[in-house]
Amino acid sequence: MQTENSNAGTERNALSNKNITTREYADLLQENERLRKACKKERSNGIIYAHIAHALTRDYTDLFYVNMDTDEYIEYVTDDARGVLVERRRAADFFESCGREARLYVHPEDQEAFVHAMNRDFLTEALDRSGVFDMTYRRIKDGRTFYVQMKVSRMKDDPRFIVIAVSDIDELVKKRRTEERIREERMIYARLHAITGNYIVIYVVDPDTDTYRVFSSVTAYKENSSLVRKGKDFFEKVREVAWQYSYPADLSRFLAVFTKENIMAEIERSGIFTLSYRYMMKGKPIHVQMKAAMVEEKEGPRLIVGLNDIDVQVRQEKLIEERLAEAQVQATVDALTGVKNKHAYLEAESQMDSLIAEHCAPLFAIVMLDINDLKKVNDTAGHQAGDQYLRDASKIICDIFKHSPVFRIGGDEFAVIAQGTDYACLEERLGKMQDHNAQALVSGGIVIACGMAKFENDTCIATVFERADHTMYENKSRLKAERNGQ
């Protein structure tokens, strides 16, 4: 109490000496208290900020505080014992040192990209553009290669300074790559399953001992096959079973091809062995394809042999082939008469021109034919009668030129490329056509004008066609004159 009174007295004496009023003294005390609280808050904030900074930098292996104008920098590294960043060094050649240390501590495949990024102009442009820059690369430390991520940011209150933080993300990258690999493998398996179809059975064979394991989820195969799930002498056992379950017509080919020597040699040459044949399943033959390839397993190399059911695929392909053949026939056949059409003639002409160009064209002649009075039949009896008139005329032509292709190249025009027997007996064939026309003129039957020209070292078939067409029109005129009694 005595001391407090003494202090109070001293303060009053001081106030008295300095001529400070009581009100002014109270204001000073209040300001001192405010400053004391502000300082306490700043100390508290400083501790908080230090804790936050410590937490944020926990994952960083290195931090660089760089002055972009002077190239000066401070390097901080992680103290392994305490897990905090401590100052390692201060220097004045940051960008130059990046180039030197890249050769020592950056993976050779990543050095070029790292040096390109650690350039003052590049970083300035990148930071101007987005405010931050980051890159991932591989570092080498104590013989260990690991992935790191580098983040560069600029101080907003003073753009001269940048902070470069480097963190170890090796585990994260490996985890992500493992997940990506698993996803890729699942996708590959899904694609393989989609395109390989339905495997009846898979054999896993030790190529050194010929021991094997059998995997199959097909009930019919399990009931059908006498192969046990595990066994020895794989190749001999399969050959024995083949006598019982291979389709008889395919057995000899299967036995000739299915040998260990053939299979291993083909895998060595092309990576995979394939063999298609028919397999008896429940008394019925189905088309199957055997595929074999080598894979590396934990126990060592293994021969994987799969038997795939391709019966539906083969039958579909045969059906498609039949439909294509039918479509090709339809595309080259005249629907009304059943002889070849103009498209077929153009193809034949092209093939013949190729032979002429190669100087290996066979002996041939072009016979041009024109059905007289077709328009008259159409006008008087109708088009159905005209169609029948054409069919009858076509039959007459085909009966005379039995050994050569006949083409309907126009409404009432036909062409024959006479070869072989028809060419050798050409005069006889033309004589039959003249005899037919002579009878038709008397009986009122179908008159067919006819003209012929032989290939005589012409440059193309078109010139032979023109000569035959010319003689046909001459014959047509004579036949019309005879019918009209001229």
Contacts in CASP RR format, 6 or more apart in sequence:
PFRMAT RR
TARGET T0000
AUTHOR 0000-0000-0000
METHOD contacts of the structure
MODEL  1
MQTENSNAGTERNALSNKNITTREYADLLQENERLRKACKKERSNGIIYA
HIAHALTRDYTDLFYVNMDTDEYIEYVTDDARGVLVERRRAADFFESCGR
EARLYVHPEDQEAFVHAMNRDFLTEALDRSGVFDMTYRRIKDGRTFYVQM
KVSRMKDDPRFIVIAVSDIDELVKKRRTEERIREERMIYARLHAITGNYI
VIYVVDPDTDTYRVFSSVTAYKENSSLVRKGKDFFEKVREVAWQYSYPAD
LSRFLAVFTKENIMAEIERSGIFTLSYRYMMKGKPIHVQMKAAMVEEKEG
PRLIVGLNDIDVQVRQEKLIEERLAEAQVQATVDALTGVKNKHAYLEAES
QMDSLIAEHCAPLFAIVMLDINDLKKVNDTAGHQAGDQYLRDASKIICDI
FKHSPVFRIGGDEFAVIAQGTDYACLEERLGKMQDHNAQALVSGGIVIAC
GMAKFENDTCIATVFERADHTMYENKSRLKAERNGQ
11 25 0 8 1.000
14 20 0 8 1.000
15 21 0 8 1.000
15 22 0 8 1.000
15 25 0 8 1.000
20 28 0 8 1.000
54 84 0 8 1.000
57 63 0 8 1.000
57 84 0 8 1.000
57 85 0 8 1.000
57 165 0 8 1.000
58 83 0 8 1.000
59 167 0 8 1.000
59 168 0 8 1.000
60 78 0 8 1.000
60 85 0 8 1.000
60 165 0 8 1.000
60 166 0 8 1.000
60 167 0 8 1.000
61 77 0 8 1.000
61 78 0 8 1.000
61 148 0 8 1.000
61 166 0 8 1.000
61 167 0 8 1.000
61 168 0 8 1.000
62 75 0 8 1.000
62 76 0 8 1.000
62 77 0 8 1.000
62 78 0 8 1.000
62 164 0 8 1.000
62 165 0 8 1.000
62 166 0 8 1.000
63 75 0 8 1.000
63 76 0 8 1.000
63 77 0 8 1.000
63 85 0 8 1.000
63 163 0 8 1.000
63 164 0 8 1.000
63 165 0 8 1.000
63 166 0 8 1.000
64 73 0 8 1.000
64 74 0 8 1.000
64 75 0 8 1.000
64 76 0 8 1.000
64 94 0 8 1.000
64 163 0 8 1.000
64 164 0 8 1.000
65 73 0 8 1.000
65 74 0 8 1.000
65 76 0 8 1.000
65 161 0 8 1.000
65 162 0 8 1.000
65 163 0 8 1.000
66 72 0 8 1.000
66 73 0 8 1.000
66 94 0 8 1.000
66 161 0 8 1.000
66 162 0 8 1.000
66 163 0 8 1.000
66 164 0 8 1.000
67 73 0 8 1.000
67 160 0 8 1.000
67 161 0 8 1.000
68 120 0 8 1.000
68 123 0 8 1.000
68 124 0 8 1.000
68 159 0 8 1.000
68 160 0 8 1.000
68 161 0 8 1.000
68 162 0 8 1.000
69 160 0 8 1.000
70 92 0 8 1.000
71 92 0 8 1.000
71 93 0 8 1.000
71 94 0 8 1.000
71 95 0 8 1.000
71 96 0 8 1.000
72 90 0 8 1.000
72 91 0 8 1.000
72 92 0 8 1.000
72 94 0 8 1.000
73 90 0 8 1.000
73 91 0 8 1.000
73 92 0 8 1.000
73 94 0 8 1.000
74 87 0 8 1.000
74 89 0 8 1.000
74 90 0 8 1.000
75 87 0 8 1.000
75 88 0 8 1.000
75 89 0 8 1.000
75 90 0 8 1.000
75 91 0 8 1.000
76 85 0 8 1.000
76 86 0 8 1.000
76 87 0 8 1.000
76 88 0 8 1.000
77 85 0 8 1.000
77 86 0 8 1.000
77 88 0 8 1.000
78 84 0 8 1.000
78 85 0 8 1.000
78 86 0 8 1.000
79 85 0 8 1.000
79 86 0 8 1.000
91 97 0 8 1.000
95 118 0 8 1.000
95 119 0 8 1.000
95 120 0 8 1.000
98 114 0 8 1.000
98 115 0 8 1.000
98 118 0 8 1.000
99 115 0 8 1.000
99 118 0 8 1.000
102 111 0 8 1.000
102 114 0 8 1.000
102 115 0 8 1.000
102 118 0 8 1.000
103 111 0 8 1.000
104 140 0 8 1.000
105 139 0 8 1.000
105 140 0 8 1.000
105 141 0 8 1.000
106 114 0 8 1.000
106 137 0 8 1.000
106 138 0 8 1.000
106 139 0 8 1.000
106 140 0 8 1.000
107 137 0 8 1.000
107 138 0 8 1.000
107 139 0 8 1.000
107 140 0 8 1.000
107 145 0 8 1.000
109 138 0 8 1.000
110 137 0 8 1.000
110 138 0 8 1.000
113 135 0 8 1.000
113 137 0 8 1.000
114 135 0 8 1.000
114 137 0 8 1.000
116 122 0 8 1.000
117 123 0 8 1.000
117 133 0 8 1.000
117 135 0 8 1.000
117 150 0 8 1.000
123 133 0 8 1.000
123 152 0 8 1.000
123 162 0 8 1.000
126 133 0 8 1.000
126 152 0 8 1.000
127 133 0 8 1.000
127 152 0 8 1.000
127 153 0 8 1.000
127 154 0 8 1.000
127 162 0 8 1.000
131 153 0 8 1.000
131 154 0 8 1.000
132 151 0 8 1.000
132 152 0 8 1.000
132 153 0 8 1.000
132 154 0 8 1.000
133 151 0 8 1.000
133 152 0 8 1.000
134 149 0 8 1.000
134 150 0 8 1.000
134 151 0 8 1.000
134 152 0 8 1.000
135 149 0 8 1.000
135 150 0 8 1.000
136 147 0 8 1.000
136 148 0 8 1.000
136 149 0 8 1.000
136 150 0 8 1.000
136 169 0 8 1.000
136 173 0 8 1.000
137 147 0 8 1.000
137 148 0 8 1.000
137 150 0 8 1.000
138 145 0 8 1.000
138 146 0 8 1.000
138 147 0 8 1.000
138 148 0 8 1.000
139 145 0 8 1.000
139 146 0 8 1.000
139 147 0 8 1.000
139 148 0 8 1.000
146 168 0 8 1.000
146 170 0 8 1.000
147 168 0 8 1.000
147 169 0 8 1.000
147 170 0 8 1.000
147 172 0 8 1.000
147 173 0 8 1.000
147 174 0 8 1.000
148 166 0 8 1.000
148 167 0 8 1.000
148 168 0 8 1.000
148 169 0 8 1.000
148 170 0 8 1.000
149 166 0 8 1.000
149 167 0 8 1.000
149 169 0 8 1.000
150 164 0 8 1.000
150 165 0 8 1.000
150 166 0 8 1.000
151 164 0 8 1.000
151 165 0 8 1.000
151 167 0 8 1.000
152 162 0 8 1.000
152 163 0 8 1.000
152 164 0 8 1.000
152 165 0 8 1.000
153 162 0 8 1.000
153 163 0 8 1.000
153 165 0 8 1.000
154 161 0 8 1.000
154 162 0 8 1.000
155 161 0 8 1.000
155 162 0 8 1.000
155 163 0 8 1.000
196 308 0 8 1.000
197 308 0 8 1.000
197 309 0 8 1.000
197 310 0 8 1.000
198 308 0 8 1.000
198 309 0 8 1.000
199 306 0 8 1.000
199 307 0 8 1.000
199 308 0 8 1.000
199 309 0 8 1.000
200 216 0 8 1.000
200 218 0 8 1.000
200 221 0 8 1.000
200 279 0 8 1.000
200 288 0 8 1.000
200 306 0 8 1.000
200 307 0 8 1.000
200 308 0 8 1.000
200 309 0 8 1.000
201 214 0 8 1.000
201 215 0 8 1.000
201 216 0 8 1.000
201 218 0 8 1.000
201 221 0 8 1.000
201 225 0 8 1.000
201 306 0 8 1.000
201 307 0 8 1.000
202 214 0 8 1.000
202 215 0 8 1.000
202 216 0 8 1.000
202 304 0 8 1.000
202 305 0 8 1.000
202 306 0 8 1.000
202 307 0 8 1.000
203 212 0 8 1.000
203 213 0 8 1.000
203 214 0 8 1.000
203 215 0 8 1.000
203 234 0 8 1.000
203 303 0 8 1.000
203 304 0 8 1.000
203 305 0 8 1.000
203 306 0 8 1.000
204 212 0 8 1.000
204 213 0 8 1.000
204 215 0 8 1.000
204 302 0 8 1.000
204 303 0 8 1.000
204 304 0 8 1.000
205 211 0 8 1.000
205 212 0 8 1.000
205 234 0 8 1.000
205 302 0 8 1.000
205 303 0 8 1.000
205 304 0 8 1.000
205 305 0 8 1.000
206 212 0 8 1.000
206 299 0 8 1.000
206 302 0 8 1.000
206 303 0 8 1.000
207 264 0 8 1.000
207 294 0 8 1.000
207 301 0 8 1.000
207 302 0 8 1.000
207 303 0 8 1.000
209 232 0 8 1.000
210 232 0 8 1.000
210 233 0 8 1.000
210 234 0 8 1.000
210 235 0 8 1.000
210 236 0 8 1.000
210 260 0 8 1.000
211 230 0 8 1.000
211 231 0 8 1.000
211 232 0 8 1.000
211 234 0 8 1.000
212 230 0 8 1.000
212 231 0 8 1.000
212 232 0 8 1.000
212 234 0 8 1.000
212 237 0 8 1.000
213 229 0 8 1.000
213 230 0 8 1.000
213 231 0 8 1.000
214 227 0 8 1.000
214 228 0 8 1.000
214 229 0 8 1.000
214 230 0 8 1.000
216 222 0 8 1.000
216 225 0 8 1.000
220 281 0 8 1.000
220 282 0 8 1.000
221 281 0 8 1.000
224 245 0 8 1.000
224 280 0 8 1.000
224 281 0 8 1.000
224 282 0 8 1.000
225 241 0 8 1.000
225 245 0 8 1.000
226 241 0 8 1.000
226 244 0 8 1.000
227 237 0 8 1.000
227 238 0 8 1.000
227 241 0 8 1.000
231 237 0 8 1.000
235 258 0 8 1.000
235 259 0 8 1.000
235 260 0 8 1.000
235 263 0 8 1.000
238 258 0 8 1.000
239 255 0 8 1.000
239 258 0 8 1.000
242 251 0 8 1.000
242 254 0 8 1.000
242 255 0 8 1.000
242 258 0 8 1.000
243 251 0 8 1.000
244 280 0 8 1.000
245 279 0 8 1.000
245 280 0 8 1.000
246 254 0 8 1.000
246 277 0 8 1.000
246 278 0 8 1.000
246 279 0 8 1.000
246 280 0 8 1.000
247 277 0 8 1.000
247 278 0 8 1.000
247 279 0 8 1.000
247 280 0 8 1.000
247 285 0 8 1.000
249 278 0 8 1.000
250 277 0 8 1.000
250 278 0 8 1.000
253 277 0 8 1.000
254 275 0 8 1.000
254 277 0 8 1.000
257 275 0 8 1.000
258 275 0 8 1.000
258 290 0 8 1.000
262 273 0 8 1.000
263 273 0 8 1.000
263 292 0 8 1.000
263 303 0 8 1.000
264 303 0 8 1.000
266 272 0 8 1.000
266 273 0 8 1.000
267 273 0 8 1.000
267 292 0 8 1.000
267 293 0 8 1.000
267 294 0 8 1.000
267 303 0 8 1.000
271 293 0 8 1.000
271 294 0 8 1.000
272 291 0 8 1.000
272 292 0 8 1.000
272 293 0 8 1.000
273 290 0 8 1.000
273 291 0 8 1.000
273 292 0 8 1.000
273 293 0 8 1.000
274 289 0 8 1.000
274 290 0 8 1.000
274 291 0 8 1.000
274 292 0 8 1.000
275 289 0 8 1.000
275 290 0 8 1.000
276 287 0 8 1.000
276 288 0 8 1.000
276 289 0 8 1.000
276 290 0 8 1.000
276 310 0 8 1.000
277 287 0 8 1.000
277 288 0 8 1.000
277 290 0 8 1.000
278 285 0 8 1.000
278 286 0 8 1.000
278 287 0 8 1.000
278 288 0 8 1.000
279 285 0 8 1.000
279 286 0 8 1.000
279 288 0 8 1.000
279 307 0 8 1.000
280 286 0 8 1.000
286 309 0 8 1.000
286 311 0 8 1.000
287 309 0 8 1.000
287 310 0 8 1.000
287 311 0 8 1.000
287 313 0 8 1.000
287 314 0 8 1.000
287 315 0 8 1.000
288 307 0 8 1.000
288 308 0 8 1.000
288 309 0 8 1.000
288 310 0 8 1.000
288 311 0 8 1.000
289 307 0 8 1.000
289 308 0 8 1.000
289 310 0 8 1.000
290 305 0 8 1.000
290 306 0 8 1.000
290 307 0 8 1.000
290 308 0 8 1.000
291 305 0 8 1.000
291 306 0 8 1.000
291 308 0 8 1.000
292 303 0 8 1.000
292 304 0 8 1.000
292 305 0 8 1.000
292 306 0 8 1.000
293 303 0 8 1.000
293 304 0 8 1.000
294 301 0 8 1.000
294 302 0 8 1.000
294 303 0 8 1.000
294 304 0 8 1.000
295 301 0 8 1.000
295 302 0 8 1.000
295 304 0 8 1.000
296 302 0 8 1.000
331 343 0 8 1.000
332 340 0 8 1.000
332 341 0 8 1.000
332 343 0 8 1.000
332 344 0 8 1.000
332 347 0 8 1.000
333 339 0 8 1.000
333 340 0 8 1.000
333 341 0 8 1.000
333 344 0 8 1.000
334 340 0 8 1.000
334 341 0 8 1.000
334 408 0 8 1.000
336 387 0 8 1.000
336 390 0 8 1.000
336 391 0 8 1.000
336 408 0 8 1.000
337 390 0 8 1.000
337 391 0 8 1.000
337 394 0 8 1.000
337 408 0 8 1.000
338 394 0 8 1.000
339 394 0 8 1.000
339 397 0 8 1.000
339 398 0 8 1.000
339 406 0 8 1.000
339 407 0 8 1.000
339 408 0 8 1.000
339 414 0 8 1.000
340 348 0 8 1.000
340 405 0 8 1.000
340 406 0 8 1.000
340 407 0 8 1.000
340 408 0 8 1.000
341 407 0 8 1.000
341 408 0 8 1.000
341 409 0 8 1.000
342 407 0 8 1.000
342 408 0 8 1.000
342 409 0 8 1.000
342 410 0 8 1.000
344 405 0 8 1.000
344 407 0 8 1.000
345 407 0 8 1.000
345 409 0 8 1.000
345 415 0 8 1.000
348 405 0 8 1.000
348 407 0 8 1.000
348 417 0 8 1.000
349 461 0 8 1.000
349 462 0 8 1.000
349 465 0 8 1.000
352 361 0 8 1.000
352 364 0 8 1.000
352 417 0 8 1.000
352 461 0 8 1.000
353 460 0 8 1.000
353 461 0 8 1.000
355 361 0 8 1.000
355 362 0 8 1.000
356 455 0 8 1.000
356 458 0 8 1.000
356 459 0 8 1.000
356 460 0 8 1.000
356 461 0 8 1.000
361 455 0 8 1.000
362 419 0 8 1.000
362 420 0 8 1.000
363 419 0 8 1.000
363 420 0 8 1.000
363 423 0 8 1.000
363 454 0 8 1.000
363 455 0 8 1.000
364 417 0 8 1.000
364 418 0 8 1.000
364 419 0 8 1.000
364 423 0 8 1.000
364 454 0 8 1.000
364 455 0 8 1.000
364 464 0 8 1.000
365 417 0 8 1.000
365 418 0 8 1.000
365 423 0 8 1.000
365 426 0 8 1.000
365 452 0 8 1.000
365 453 0 8 1.000
365 454 0 8 1.000
365 455 0 8 1.000
365 464 0 8 1.000
365 468 0 8 1.000
366 415 0 8 1.000
366 416 0 8 1.000
366 417 0 8 1.000
366 418 0 8 1.000
366 452 0 8 1.000
366 453 0 8 1.000
366 455 0 8 1.000
366 461 0 8 1.000
366 464 0 8 1.000
366 465 0 8 1.000
366 467 0 8 1.000
366 468 0 8 1.000
367 401 0 8 1.000
367 415 0 8 1.000
367 416 0 8 1.000
367 418 0 8 1.000
367 429 0 8 1.000
367 430 0 8 1.000
367 450 0 8 1.000
367 451 0 8 1.000
367 452 0 8 1.000
367 468 0 8 1.000
368 413 0 8 1.000
368 414 0 8 1.000
368 415 0 8 1.000
368 450 0 8 1.000
368 451 0 8 1.000
368 452 0 8 1.000
368 465 0 8 1.000
368 468 0 8 1.000
368 469 0 8 1.000
368 471 0 8 1.000
368 472 0 8 1.000
369 397 0 8 1.000
369 413 0 8 1.000
369 414 0 8 1.000
369 415 0 8 1.000
369 416 0 8 1.000
369 433 0 8 1.000
369 448 0 8 1.000
369 449 0 8 1.000
369 450 0 8 1.000
369 451 0 8 1.000
369 472 0 8 1.000
370 412 0 8 1.000
370 413 0 8 1.000
370 414 0 8 1.000
370 448 0 8 1.000
370 449 0 8 1.000
370 472 0 8 1.000
370 473 0 8 1.000
370 476 0 8 1.000
371 389 0 8 1.000
371 390 0 8 1.000
371 393 0 8 1.000
371 412 0 8 1.000
371 413 0 8 1.000
371 414 0 8 1.000
371 446 0 8 1.000
371 447 0 8 1.000
371 448 0 8 1.000
371 449 0 8 1.000
372 446 0 8 1.000
372 447 0 8 1.000
372 448 0 8 1.000
372 449 0 8 1.000
372 476 0 8 1.000
372 479 0 8 1.000
372 480 0 8 1.000
372 483 0 8 1.000
373 447 0 8 1.000
374 386 0 8 1.000
374 389 0 8 1.000
374 390 0 8 1.000
374 411 0 8 1.000
374 412 0 8 1.000
377 385 0 8 1.000
377 386 0 8 1.000
377 389 0 8 1.000
378 385 0 8 1.000
378 386 0 8 1.000
389 446 0 8 1.000
390 411 0 8 1.000
390 412 0 8 1.000
392 446 0 8 1.000
393 414 0 8 1.000
393 446 0 8 1.000
393 448 0 8 1.000
394 406 0 8 1.000
394 408 0 8 1.000
394 414 0 8 1.000
396 436 0 8 1.000
396 446 0 8 1.000
396 448 0 8 1.000
397 406 0 8 1.000
397 414 0 8 1.000
397 416 0 8 1.000
397 448 0 8 1.000
398 406 0 8 1.000
400 429 0 8 1.000
400 432 0 8 1.000
400 433 0 8 1.000
400 436 0 8 1.000
401 416 0 8 1.000
401 418 0 8 1.000
401 422 0 8 1.000
401 429 0 8 1.000
402 422 0 8 1.000
403 419 0 8 1.000
403 420 0 8 1.000
403 421 0 8 1.000
403 422 0 8 1.000
404 416 0 8 1.000
404 417 0 8 1.000
404 418 0 8 1.000
404 419 0 8 1.000
404 420 0 8 1.000
404 422 0 8 1.000
404 423 0 8 1.000
405 416 0 8 1.000
405 417 0 8 1.000
406 414 0 8 1.000
406 415 0 8 1.000
406 416 0 8 1.000
407 414 0 8 1.000
407 415 0 8 1.000
407 416 0 8 1.000
407 417 0 8 1.000
408 414 0 8 1.000
409 415 0 8 1.000
415 465 0 8 1.000
415 468 0 8 1.000
416 422 0 8 1.000
418 426 0 8 1.000
418 429 0 8 1.000
418 452 0 8 1.000
422 429 0 8 1.000
426 452 0 8 1.000
426 454 0 8 1.000
430 450 0 8 1.000
430 451 0 8 1.000
430 452 0 8 1.000
433 448 0 8 1.000
433 450 0 8 1.000
434 450 0 8 1.000
436 448 0 8 1.000
437 447 0 8 1.000
437 448 0 8 1.000
437 450 0 8 1.000
437 479 0 8 1.000
439 445 0 8 1.000
440 446 0 8 1.000
440 447 0 8 1.000
440 448 0 8 1.000
441 447 0 8 1.000
441 479 0 8 1.000
441 482 0 8 1.000
441 483 0 8 1.000
447 479 0 8 1.000
447 483 0 8 1.000
449 472 0 8 1.000
449 473 0 8 1.000
449 475 0 8 1.000
449 476 0 8 1.000
449 479 0 8 1.000
450 472 0 8 1.000
450 475 0 8 1.000
451 468 0 8 1.000
451 469 0 8 1.000
451 471 0 8 1.000
451 472 0 8 1.000
451 474 0 8 1.000
451 475 0 8 1.000
452 468 0 8 1.000
452 471 0 8 1.000
453 464 0 8 1.000
453 465 0 8 1.000
453 466 0 8 1.000
453 467 0 8 1.000
453 468 0 8 1.000
453 471 0 8 1.000
454 464 0 8 1.000
455 461 0 8 1.000
455 464 0 8 1.000
456 464 0 8 1.000
458 464 0 8 1.000
END
